[in-house]
Amino acid sequence: MIIVMKKGAPEEHIQNIILELTSLGLQPLPLYGTERTVIAVIGDERVIDERSLTALPGVSKVMSVLQPFKLASRESKFEDTIIEIKGEKIGGRNLTVIAGPCSIESEKQLFDIAFKCKNAGTRFLRGGAFKPRTSPHQFQGMGVEGLKIMKKVCDELDMISVSEVMDARDVEVVCQHIDILQIGARNMQNFTLLKEVGKTKNPVLLKRGSSATIKEFLLAAEYIMAEGNPNVILCERGIRTFETDTRNTLPLATVPLIKELSHLPIIVDPSHGTGVRAFVASMSRAAVAAGADGLAIEVHTDPDKSITDADQTISCEAFASLMDEIKPIATAVGKSLK
């Protein structure tokens, strides 16, 4: 159930509703929009007297939400969620490009890549410090030392950091160094981890699981939002199918489908989505044309020498060219790439 407040309803009226719902043993979660506020209700709705609620000052209407992902649903919030961080906006008419190496290998490596990515036109730097690998014998990342390197580089270049957190026990230390917390595909349904990042104020980049349905994907976002963190960025990174010539199958239809079902921003990862360096540019262009709110791309100064995901990593020069290519496409679909 959601309670739609009247346009311009004062904060006093919103807080009165929240107190009323709390007294009934329910969990009210306000979703603030530019024009009006919607209060989502979590709990046993049978204790609610809809007539009494509708009569309270500031209330426009009380509605049932048909989707199981109440907070993430377009029914709960009619306008697109726009996430603001360090002067940048993710979602709405903005096209966000997150770029950087799969793994942080050294301070020099990360600085060189970050410098070139920023010159190409993005302030968002990605880099893995904790690396989940299929084999325990492969490089597992630099851990906390990698986080420190990421923070140092981003502070020096005035960039926004994105890095994966894999364990609920690491959330606090990752938050100390990283701006946007990434939940990888393998952890999309790690509900303990989702709850922990939901308790933070950091935006969360949530990747779709390799075999997850759209409903499961949005319900994973719901876990984060139900803990009080509304700043979730969805990421389509490809799903596992019978196809073997690409690493994954990249379903770009996810973008318009998510736009229909949810108000959350959705970006596309063409690097993991294809696993093939030669396909990254074409799938990036297609994702922007489909209306994606952004891209996440693996970039390296020397892709062939990348410790992880070398086959799908593009060069800094190729990234700069790609940024020029997607600008007119973004304009054509009503988005702006800063």
C-alpha positions in Angstrom: 0.0 0.0 0.0 1.1 3.6 -0.6 -0.2 6.9 0.6 0.1 9.7 -1.9 0.4 13.1 -0.3 -1.1 16.2 -1.9 1.2 18.4 -4.0 3.1 20.7 -1.7 2.0 18.9 1.5 4.1 20.3 4.4 6.6 18.1 6.3 4.3 18.3 9.4 1.6 16.4 7.6 4.0 13.8 6.3 5.4 13.2 9.8 1.9 12.9 11.2 1.2 10.0 8.7 4.5 8.4 9.6 3.6 8.5 13.3 0.1 7.1 12.7 1.5 4.2 10.7 4.3 3.5 13.2 1.7 3.4 16.0 0.0 0.6 14.1 3.2 -1.5 14.0 3.9 -0.7 10.4 7.0 0.5 8.7 6.5 3.7 6.8 9.1 4.7 4.1 8.7 8.1 2.6 9.7 8.5 -1.1 10.3 12.2 -1.7 9.6 13.5 -5.2 10.0 16.9 -6.8 6.3 17.5 -6.8 4.8 15.3 -4.1 5.7 12.7 -1.5 4.6 9.0 -1.4 4.7 7.0 1.7 5.1 3.3 1.2 3.8 1.0 3.9 5.6 -2.2 4.9 3.8 -4.7 7.1 0.4 -6.2 7.6 -1.9 -3.7 5.9 -5.1 -5.2 7.3 -4.7 -3.0 10.4 -5.1 0.1 8.2 -8.4 1.9 8.1 -8.2 3.5 4.6 -11.0 5.9 5.1 -9.4 7.3 8.3 -6.0 7.7 6.5 -7.6 9.4 3.5 -9.2 11.9 5.8 -5.9 13.0 7.4 -4.5 16.4 6.4 -2.3 16.4 3.4 -3.4 13.0 2.1 -4.4 12.8 -1.6 -5.2 9.1 -1.8 -4.4 5.7 -0.5 -3.6 3.0 -3.1 -2.7 -0.7 -3.2 0.5 -1.6 -5.0 0.1 -4.7 -7.1 3.9 -5.4 -7.6 5.7 -7.3 -4.9 8.6 -4.8 -5.2 6.6 -2.0 -3.6 9.4 0.6 -3.0 11.1 0.0 -6.4 7.8 0.0 -8.3 6.7 2.8 -10.7 3.4 2.6 -8.9 5.0 3.9 -5.7 6.9 6.7 -7.4 5.7 8.1 -10.7 8.8 10.1 -11.5 12.3 8.8 -12.2 14.7 8.6 -9.2 17.7 10.9 -9.7 20.7 10.1 -7.4 23.0 13.0 -6.7 26.6 12.6 -5.6 29.4 15.1 -5.5 27.6 17.4 -7.9 26.8 14.7 -10.4 23.3 13.2 -11.1 22.5 9.6 -12.1 19.1 9.0 -13.7 16.5 11.2 -15.4 18.0 13.0 -18.4 21.6 12.3 -17.4 23.8 9.7 -19.0 26.5 8.4 -16.6 29.5 6.5 -17.7 31.5 4.6 -15.2 35.0 3.5 -16.4 38.1 1.9 -15.1 40.0 -1.4 -14.6 38.4 -4.6 -13.6 41.0 -4.8 -10.8 43.2 -2.3 -9.0 46.7 -3.5 -9.6 48.8 -0.6 -8.3 48.5 3.1 -7.6 50.3 4.1 -10.8 48.1 1.8 -12.9 44.9 3.2 -11.4 46.1 6.8 -11.6 47.1 6.5 -15.2 43.7 5.0 -16.2 41.7 7.4 -14.1 43.5 10.4 -15.6 42.8 9.3 -19.1 39.2 8.4 -18.4 38.5 11.8 -16.8 40.1 13.5 -19.8 37.7 11.5 -22.0 34.8 12.9 -20.1 33.8 10.9 -17.0 34.2 11.5 -13.3 33.1 8.0 -12.3 36.0 5.6 -11.7 35.5 1.9 -11.2 38.0 -0.6 -9.9 37.8 -3.8 -8.0 39.6 -4.2 -4.6 37.8 -7.5 -3.6 37.6 -9.7 -6.7 35.3 -12.7 -6.6 36.8 -15.3 -8.9 35.6 -18.7 -10.0 38.9 -20.3 -9.0 40.3 -19.6 -5.5 43.8 -19.8 -7.1 43.3 -16.7 -9.2 44.0 -13.1 -8.2 41.6 -12.1 -5.5 42.3 -8.3 -5.5 44.3 -6.0 -3.2 41.6 -5.8 -0.5 41.7 -2.8 1.8 45.0 -1.6 0.3 43.2 -1.4 -3.0 40.4 0.7 -1.4 43.0 3.1 0.0 44.6 3.5 -3.5 41.1 4.1 -5.0 40.4 6.9 -2.4 43.7 8.5 -2.9 43.4 8.6 -6.7 39.8 9.9 -6.6 40.6 12.6 -4.1 43.6 13.8 -6.2 41.6 13.8 -9.5 38.2 14.8 -8.0 36.5 11.6 -9.2 33.7 9.5 -7.8 34.7 5.9 -6.8 32.8 2.7 -7.5 34.0 -0.6 -6.1 32.5 -3.9 -5.1 31.7 -5.0 -1.6 31.4 -8.8 -1.2 31.0 -9.4 2.5 28.6 -7.8 5.0 31.6 -7.6 7.4 33.4 -5.3 4.9 30.6 -2.8 4.4 32.0 -0.3 7.0 35.5 -0.3 5.7 34.4 0.0 2.1 32.1 2.9 3.0 35.2 4.7 4.5 36.9 4.8 1.1 34.3 4.3 -1.6 31.5 6.6 -2.8 29.3 4.1 -4.6 29.0 0.5 -3.4 28.8 -2.2 -6.0 26.9 -5.5 -5.4 28.2 -8.0 -8.0 26.1 -10.5 -9.9 27.1 -13.4 -7.6 25.8 -11.5 -4.6 22.6 -10.1 -6.0 20.6 -12.4 -3.6 23.0 -12.3 -0.7 20.3 -10.9 1.5 22.4 -10.3 4.5 24.8 -8.1 2.4 21.8 -6.3 0.8 20.4 -5.4 4.2 23.8 -4.1 5.3 24.3 -1.8 2.4 20.7 -0.7 2.8 21.7 0.7 6.2 24.3 3.0 4.6 23.8 6.3 2.9 26.1 5.4 0.0 24.4 4.9 -3.4 24.4 1.2 -4.4 25.1 -0.2 -7.8 23.2 -3.5 -8.0 24.2 -5.9 -10.8 21.7 -8.4 -12.1 22.4 -12.0 -11.2 23.4 -14.2 -14.1 20.2 -16.3 -13.9 17.9 -13.8 -12.2 14.5 -12.8 -13.5 13.6 -9.1 -13.7 11.2 -9.7 -10.7 14.0 -11.2 -8.7 16.3 -8.3 -9.7 13.9 -5.7 -8.5 13.1 -7.6 -5.3 16.9 -7.6 -4.5 16.7 -3.8 -4.9 13.7 -3.9 -2.6 15.9 -5.4 0.2 18.2 -2.5 0.0 15.4 0.1 -0.1 13.5 -1.5 2.8 16.4 -0.8 5.1 16.1 2.9 4.3 18.5 3.5 1.4 16.6 4.7 -1.7 19.7 5.3 -3.8 19.8 2.1 -5.9 21.3 2.0 -9.4 20.3 -1.1 -11.3 22.9 -2.6 -13.7 22.2 -5.1 -16.5 25.4 -7.1 -17.0 24.2 -10.0 -19.1 22.6 -13.3 -18.3 23.7 -16.9 -18.7 22.1 -18.7 -21.7 22.9 -21.6 -24.0 25.1 -19.3 -26.1 28.9 -19.9 -25.8 30.4 -17.5 -28.3 30.0 -14.6 -25.8 30.6 -14.6 -22.1 27.0 -13.7 -21.4 23.9 -12.8 -23.4 23.2 -9.1 -23.1 19.4 -8.5 -23.1 18.9 -4.8 -23.9 15.2 -5.2 -23.6 15.8 -5.0 -19.9 16.2 -1.3 -20.2 12.7 -0.3 -21.4 11.2 -3.1 -19.2 12.8 -1.7 -16.1 11.7 1.8 -17.1 8.1 0.6 -17.3 8.2 -1.3 -14.0 10.5 0.9 -11.8 11.5 4.4 -11.2 15.1 3.4 -10.4 18.0 4.3 -12.8 19.2 1.4 -15.0 22.7 1.2 -16.5 24.3 -1.4 -18.8 27.6 -3.2 -18.5 28.6 -4.1 -22.1 32.0 -5.5 -20.9 30.6 -8.3 -18.8 27.5 -8.5 -21.0 29.6 -9.7 -24.0 33.0 -10.6 -22.6 34.5 -9.6 -26.0 36.5 -6.4 -26.4 35.4 -5.9 -30.0 31.7 -5.9 -29.1 31.9 -3.4 -26.2 31.5 -0.2 -28.4 28.6 -1.5 -30.5 26.7 -2.7 -27.4 27.4 0.6 -25.6 25.9 2.5 -28.5 22.9 0.2 -28.5 22.4 0.5 -24.8 22.3 4.3 -25.0 19.9 4.2 -27.9 17.7 1.9 -25.8 17.4 4.6 -23.1 19.9 3.4 -20.5 20.8 5.9 -17.8 24.5 5.0 -18.1 27.3 2.5 -18.9 29.9 0.6 -16.9 32.9 -0.1 -19.0 36.2 -1.8 -18.2 39.2 0.2 -19.4 43.0 -0.3 -19.1 46.1 1.4 -20.4 47.3 -1.9 -21.7 44.2 -4.2 -21.9 46.2 -7.4 -22.9 48.1 -7.1 -19.6 45.1 -6.6 -17.4 45.3 -9.1 -14.5 41.6 -9.8 -14.8 39.0 -9.7 -17.6 41.6 -8.8 -20.3 39.4 -10.2 -23.1 36.6 -7.7 -22.4 38.7 -4.6 -21.4 39.1 -1.8 -23.9 42.0 0.7 -24.2 41.9 4.2 -22.9 42.1 5.4 -26.5 39.2 3.3 -27.5 37.2 4.6 -24.5 37.9 8.2 -25.5 36.6 7.4 -29.1 33.5 5.7 -27.6 32.7 8.7 -25.5 32.6 10.8 -28.7 30.4 8.3 -30.4 27.7 8.1 -27.8 27.2 11.8 -27.4 25.0 12.3 -30.4 23.0 9.1 -29.5 22.4 10.4 -26.0 21.2 13.7 -27.5 18.8 11.8 -29.8 17.1 10.0 -26.9 16.9 13.1 -24.8 19.9 12.5 -22.5 23.0 14.6 -21.8 26.5 13.3 -21.4 28.6 15.8 -19.5 
